[in-house]
Each structure stands twice: as structure tokens, then as C-alpha cells.
């Protein structure tokens, strides 16, 4: 897990984080982790797997359709046509 150092953090921000941490029964460090995680990974974010699943459902695809495509994944790419 990585570590982060924040320089030049205003004293009033540091105090506010300590107060917020105390209200949430956490350390200031745990509170900062929670704040950063909420900012970087909001609840309403788009999850690509869920989006792809929903798209295939709307298109009417089934697992059998996906399995039918599997052999083509291992096939070598087609050779381009030589028009000369």
C-alpha cells in the first residue's frame, strides 16, 4: 500500500480533519483515507463490468452467444487481401 505526504496543509484544515475524525470515531489518518477514498471512488461511479453486462442484456445476448464467439478469440487474424 502506498504512502502520501501532504505538504503545506493549512492548520485550519488539519484541525477540521481532526474534529471530523473524532466525530466519526477514527484517527485523523483513517479519516483522511476515508475522505480520499470517497473522492476517488464515489458511489455513483461507472463500473465497466456492470456497464458491459447491462449493454449485452439490452442487446439480448445470452451466455450461449458469448460462448459461440470464444473460438474466434484464439484464431489468428485474417490476412489482408492483396489487390495487386
CORWO-V848181 format. One record per residue. N is the residue number from 0. RES is the residue in one small letter. SS is DSSP state (@ for helix, = for strand, . for the rest). OMEGA is omega in whole degrees, -180 to 180 (NA if undefined). Layout:
N	RES	SS	OMEGA
N	RES	SS	OMEGA
This chain:
0	x	.	-177
1	x	.	177
2	x	.	-179
3	x	.	174
4	x	.	179
5	x	.	-180
6	x	.	175
7	x	.	176
8	x	.	-179
9	x	.	-179
10	x	@	-179
11	x	@	177
12	x	@	178
13	x	@	178
14	x	@	180
15	x	@	178
16	x	@	178
17	x	@	179
18	x	@	179
19	x	@	179
20	x	@	180
21	x	@	179
22	x	@	-179
23	x	.	180
24	x	.	179
25	x	.	172
26	x	.	177
27	x	@	179
28	x	@	179
29	x	@	179
30	x	@	178
31	x	@	176
32	x	@	180
33	x	@	179
34	x	@	-179
35	x	@	179
36	x	@	179
37	x	@	180
38	x	@	-177
39	x	@	-177
40	x	.	-178
41	x	.	-178
42	x	.	-176
43	x	.	-176
44	x	.	179
45	x	.	176
46	x	.	-171
47	x	@	180
48	x	@	179
49	x	@	180
50	x	@	179
51	x	@	178
52	x	@	179
53	x	@	179
54	x	@	180
55	x	@	176
56	x	@	179
57	x	@	179
58	x	.	178
59	x	.	179
60	x	.	177
61	x	.	177
62	x	@	179
63	x	@	178
64	x	@	-180
65	x	@	179
66	x	@	179
67	x	@	179
68	x	@	-174
69	x	@	180
70	x	@	-180
71	x	@	-180
72	x	@	-177
73	x	@	-179
74	x	.	177
75	x	.	180
76	x	.	180
77	x	.	177
78	x	.	178
79	x	.	179
80	x	.	178
81	x	.	-176
82	x	.	-179
83	x	.	NA
